[in-house]
Amino acid sequence: MDVSLQERIHEANIEVHRFEADHYELLHPEVYCKEEQKRIVSTLKMAGSLIENNQTSALDFGAGTGNLTGKLLQMGYSVTAVDISPEMCAILKKRYAAYLKTRKFTIINSPVEDVSFERDEFDLIACYSVLHHFPDYKGALWKLTEFLKKGGIMYIDHEASPFYWVNEKRLLYNLLKFIYFHSNPILNAFYFQIVGFRVPSLDYTLSDYWHKKDRPLNHDIIKFVFQMNDFEFFERVDYYIKSSWVPNPLFYLYKNLGKPEMSYWMAKK
């Protein structure tokens, strides 16, 4: 990937999140519904239990409005949050001001590719719905592994699973998947009308660079990074998510007949 395209992807993410920041949590029911929030807490606790001699030092990269950051702070971690968006960082600063005063929390407004820390600095390095925004997610992950201590955990969540874009030979299943995926935006639009929220018109072509049918996130590349950096173990777990504020009855049918559309990775160094 040439440098100019990398810069354009970074600029696109800054631009999109400039407009998304204040409404991010309303715009993303697939993240902020009760079921998903409960699952995240449970998975973070599992990650913590796997860390050897956990000194509760965490890096949340691509922190956004604090989906992981807030939970980690409540769990007793000292958290360094990195995000490319000034608006997202401003929300973090306001929302977690008390932790900033006690020096349990640090905010860095920067592309993740440009940050630098001590080797073996963090017990936990985590992100949620972030890798598909990076121009070079392989290079970013490779760099971040240096900052993870031996016995620490890298937790990468909410990326499209290998099944997300794949059509199977089952015609009825493909039809169900198509209807289910396209019904969620319709239900959310109905919900936004009820609450009186006007959804901004945003172009995600470059900001969500690796979330396209012709450019899917490659989980084999993530696995390769862990393999080449001699991680003790690594596992991809696939799961289903509810993607609408209004209950979608098709979800349960899709869950029983289809394959999970999302994945997370848990890897121990």
N, C-alpha and C positions, 0 to 999 in steps of 0.2 A: 504494500500500500504506500503510495507516495505521500510526501510530507504535506502537500497542499490539501489532499483529501482528509488526512488526519486532523488538520487544523479546522477544516470545514465541519467535521463531525463534532469537534469540541465546541465550535461556535454555535452549531445547531442545538446542542444540549443546553448551552447557556441561554440561548434565546427561548427555547421551549419552556425551560423551567423558570424563566423570568415571568412568564404568564401563568404557568401552572402552580407555582409555589403556594400562593394564598389559598388555592382551591384543591390542592393535590389530594388530600385525604377524601374529599367528596367525589373527586373524579375517578377514584380507584377502589371500587367496592371489592374487587378481587383481592385486595390487600387488607382493607380495613373492616371487612365483615367480621363478626364476632368469632366465627369458626376459624378463620385464618389467623386472626390475632391470638387465639388460644393455642393454635398449633405452633405458632412461632415461639411463644413463651416455652412451651414444652420442649421444642427442639433446642432452644438456647440452653435450657437446663441440662439436657442430655449432653450437649457439647461441653458444658462446664464440668460435668461428671467424668468426662474422658480425659481431661487435661491433667497431666502429672504435675504435682506440686504447684497448684494453681495460685498464682499471686494476684489474680483478678486484674490483669492489665489487658485492655482490649483495643483493637483498631477497627472502627466501623468505616469502611471506605464506600464512597457514594452514599453518604448518610441520609441525604434528603432532609425531610422534616423530622427525622428522629425515630423512625419505625423500630429499628434495632437499638439505637442509642438510648432511648428512654428506658427500655426494658433492661438493658445491661447496667445502666446507672442504678436502677431500682434493685438489681441483683447484687450490688456492691462493687461493681467493676469501676476502675478508673478508665475512662474512655477518651480516646482520641478520635474525633470525627473529621473525615475529609470529604469535601464536596466541591465540585467545580462551579456551582451556582452561588453567587453572592446572596441572592434572595433566600435560598434554602439555608445558608449559613446564618443569615439574620434571624430567621425563625428559630433555629437551634439556639442562638445566643439569647433570645428573649425567653424561650420556653424552658431552658435549663440554666437560667442565670444563677440559681442558688448553687448548683454544682460547679459553675465557673468560679465562684467566690471561694469555694473550699479547695480549688485546684484538683478536683476529681475529674474535671472535664476540660478538654482542649479542642478548639475548632481550628481547622486549617482550610482556608478557601483556596483550592488549587486543583488542577488536574491530578489524578492519582499517579499518573506516570511521572510527575515532577517531584513528588515528595521523597524525603529520605529520612531514615531513622537508623538507630543502632541495630546491629545484627542481634538476633534473638531477643528483641525488645518486648514482644507481645506474647501473652499466653493464648490469646484468641484473636484471630483476624477474621472478620465476618463482613458479608455484604448481602443485600436483598434487592433483587431486580436491578442489577447494575451491569453485569458483564456485557449484555447485548448493546449497551451504550458506548462501549470502548472501541476506539479504532483498532487497537491491537490487544485483545483480551489475553492472548497467550503471553505476550511480553509483560503485560501488567501483572498477571498472576505470578510469572517467573520472578519478577522483581520483589513482589510482596512476600514470597516464601523466605527470602533472606531475613525478613524482620520477625519471623515466627520462631519462637524458641523450640528447642528439641523437647518433644513431649507435648507441644502445643497443638491446638486445633485450628484448621481453616474451615470455615463454614460458608458455603456459597448457596444462596437460596433464590427461588422464584425465577427460574429460567425455563424456557420452553423445552419440554422433554423431546427425545428423539421421535416420539409418536405424534407430535403436535401437527406437523405439516404433511404427514404421510397418509395417503389414501390406501385403504385396504381393498381386497378383492370383493368384500361384502358390500353390495350396492346399497342395501337398506341401511347399513351402519354408516356409510359415507353420507347418505342423505340425512340421517339423524344428526350426525356431527355437523353438517353444514347448517341445518336449521337451528341447532342448539347454539352454535357459535354466533350466528347472526341474530338470534332472538335476544341475546343478552344486551346488546347496544340499544335495541328497540325498547326493552323493559327499562333500561336506565334512562333513556330519553323521556319516557313516561314519568318516571320518578322525578327527574329534574324539573319537568313541567309542574308537577304537584308542589314541589318545594320552592318554585319560582327562581330556579337557577338557570342562567343562560350559559351554555357550554361554549367556551372560546374555540374558535376555529384555528387549529394548530397543525403544522406540517411535521409529521414524525419520520419523514423519509430518511433523513440522515441521523437524527437523534437516536432512533431505535435501529441502528444500522444492521445489527445481526439478528433482528427479529422480522425476517422476511422469508417467504417461501423459497426464493432463489438465493438467500443468504442466511440459512439457519445457523444458530449457535452449534458448534461442533463439540459434543461432549467427549469425543475421543481426544481432542486437543487438551481439554482440561485433565483428563486421565493421564495423558502423556507428561504434562507438567509435574504431576504428583510422582509419577514413576521415575522420571529423570532426576528429581530432587530427593529421592530415597525416602519418601514418606513411609511410615510404618504400616499404615493401612489407609484406604480411601474407598468410599462407597457412594454411588449415586442412588438416591431414593426418589421414585416417581410418585406423584400424588395428584388428586383431583382438587379443583377449587371451584367455589361458587363465585360467579362473575357479575352478579347483578344485585342491586339493593332490593328489588322486588323479587320475591321467591319465583324461581323458574321451575315448573314441574318437570320439564325435560331433563333437568340435572340428574335426577335419580335414575331415569331411564338410560341416559348416556353413561352414567357411572357404572351401571350394571352390564352394559353391552360394549362399552368402549374401553380405550386404554388411557391411562393418566396423561394429562396434557402438560404438567409441570414437573420440575425436578429440583432437588437440592443435593449438594455434595457435602459429605463430612469426611475430613481427611486429617489424620494425625501424623505429625512429623517425627 
